Amino acid sequence: MHAEKRTASGLVSTLALFGSFSTLFCCALPALFVALGAGAALGGIVSNVPQLIWLSEHKVGLFVFAGTMLTLSSIMRYLNRNAPCPADPAKAKACARLRRISFGVFCFSVVMYATGFFFAFVAPRLL
């Protein structure tokens, strides 16, 4: 059961990372390109990767999915915050290192989500 819990936690964390990363492609990067005057570069990217248009058309669902995955990931992080590391000193050191890396990736995902959310829903209302 413990291995299944780790697998589910890893899957949710991975989905949260990719979900929040896709919010950048949907909304933040196009806004950045246009703000920098690189509209032609954005047009070239969109013509070569038309899936970006699909992401933009379905941004509400994308943000709901990414937010749900980030929320589930944070709940799993909270529930596993005191999970023991192995008794072996080398494995315990690796466990602690991976927890720090995991926390960094989680924070990076939250920042990407917040950036995408700002450009998708807040910035258009400010203009």
C-alpha positions as CSV (number, residue, x, y, z in Angstrom):
1,M,0.0,0.0,0.0
2,H,2.8,2.4,0.8
3,A,4.3,2.0,-2.7
4,E,0.9,2.7,-4.2
5,K,0.6,5.9,-2.2
6,R,4.0,7.1,-3.4
7,T,3.1,6.2,-7.0
8,A,-0.1,8.2,-6.8
9,S,1.7,11.1,-5.2
10,G,4.3,11.1,-7.9
11,L,1.6,10.9,-10.6
12,V,-0.3,13.8,-9.1
13,S,2.9,15.9,-8.7
14,T,3.9,15.2,-12.3
15,L,0.4,16.1,-13.6
16,A,0.5,19.3,-11.5
17,L,3.9,20.3,-13.0
18,F,2.8,19.6,-16.6
19,G,-0.5,21.3,-16.1
20,S,1.0,24.4,-14.7
21,F,3.7,24.4,-17.4
22,S,1.0,24.3,-20.0
23,T,-0.7,27.4,-18.6
24,L,2.5,29.3,-19.5
25,F,2.2,28.1,-23.1
26,C,-1.4,29.0,-23.2
27,C,-1.3,32.5,-21.9
28,A,1.9,33.9,-20.4
29,L,4.3,33.3,-23.2
30,P,2.1,34.7,-26.0
31,A,1.6,37.8,-23.9
32,L,5.3,38.1,-23.3
33,F,6.1,37.7,-27.0
34,V,3.6,40.4,-27.9
35,A,4.9,42.7,-25.1
36,L,8.4,42.4,-26.4
37,G,7.4,43.1,-29.9
38,A,7.9,39.6,-31.1
39,G,4.5,39.1,-32.6
40,A,6.0,37.7,-35.8
41,A,7.9,35.1,-33.8
42,L,4.7,34.2,-32.0
43,G,2.9,33.8,-35.4
44,G,5.7,31.5,-36.5
45,I,5.5,29.4,-33.4
46,V,1.7,29.1,-33.6
47,S,1.8,28.1,-37.3
48,N,4.3,25.4,-36.5
49,V,2.6,24.3,-33.2
50,P,-1.1,24.7,-33.7
51,Q,-1.8,22.9,-30.4
52,L,-1.1,26.3,-28.7
53,I,-4.4,27.6,-30.2
54,W,-6.2,24.6,-28.7
55,L,-4.7,25.3,-25.3
56,S,-5.8,29.0,-25.5
57,E,-9.3,28.0,-26.6
58,H,-9.7,25.6,-23.6
59,K,-7.9,27.8,-21.0
60,V,-10.6,27.6,-18.4
61,G,-10.6,23.8,-18.4
62,L,-6.8,23.8,-18.5
63,F,-6.6,26.1,-15.4
64,V,-9.2,24.1,-13.5
65,F,-7.2,20.9,-14.2
66,A,-3.9,22.4,-13.3
67,G,-5.3,24.0,-10.2
68,T,-6.9,20.8,-9.1
69,M,-3.6,18.9,-9.6
70,L,-1.7,21.6,-7.6
71,T,-4.2,21.4,-4.8
72,L,-4.1,17.6,-4.7
73,S,-0.3,17.8,-4.8
74,S,-0.2,20.2,-1.9
75,I,-2.5,18.0,0.1
76,M,-0.3,15.0,-0.5
77,R,2.8,17.0,0.4
78,Y,1.1,18.0,3.6
79,L,0.0,14.5,4.5
80,N,3.5,13.1,3.8
81,R,5.4,15.9,5.5
82,N,6.5,13.7,8.4
83,A,7.0,10.4,6.5
84,P,10.1,8.7,7.6
85,C,13.2,8.4,5.5
86,P,15.3,5.2,5.5
87,A,17.6,4.4,8.5
88,D,20.6,4.0,6.2
89,P,22.5,7.3,6.3
90,A,23.1,7.5,2.6
91,K,19.5,6.7,1.7
92,A,18.3,9.2,4.4
93,K,20.5,11.9,2.9
94,A,19.1,11.1,-0.6
95,C,15.6,11.2,0.8
96,A,16.1,14.6,2.4
97,R,17.7,15.9,-0.8
98,L,14.7,14.6,-2.9
99,R,12.3,16.3,-0.5
100,R,14.0,19.6,-1.0
101,I,14.0,19.2,-4.8
102,S,10.4,18.2,-4.7
103,F,9.5,21.3,-2.7
104,G,11.4,23.5,-5.2
105,V,9.6,21.9,-8.2
106,F,6.2,22.4,-6.4
107,C,7.0,26.1,-5.7
108,F,8.1,26.5,-9.4
109,S,4.8,24.9,-10.5
110,V,2.8,27.3,-8.3
111,V,4.7,30.3,-9.7
112,M,4.1,29.1,-13.3
113,Y,0.4,28.6,-12.5
114,A,0.1,32.1,-11.0
115,T,1.9,33.7,-13.9
116,G,-0.3,32.0,-16.4
117,F,-3.4,32.8,-14.4
118,F,-2.5,36.5,-14.3
119,F,-2.0,36.7,-18.0
120,A,-5.1,34.7,-18.8
121,F,-7.6,36.3,-16.5
122,V,-6.3,39.3,-14.7
123,A,-4.2,41.3,-17.2
124,P,-7.0,41.4,-19.9
125,R,-9.3,43.0,-17.3
126,L,-6.7,45.6,-16.5
127,L,-6.5,46.8,-20.0
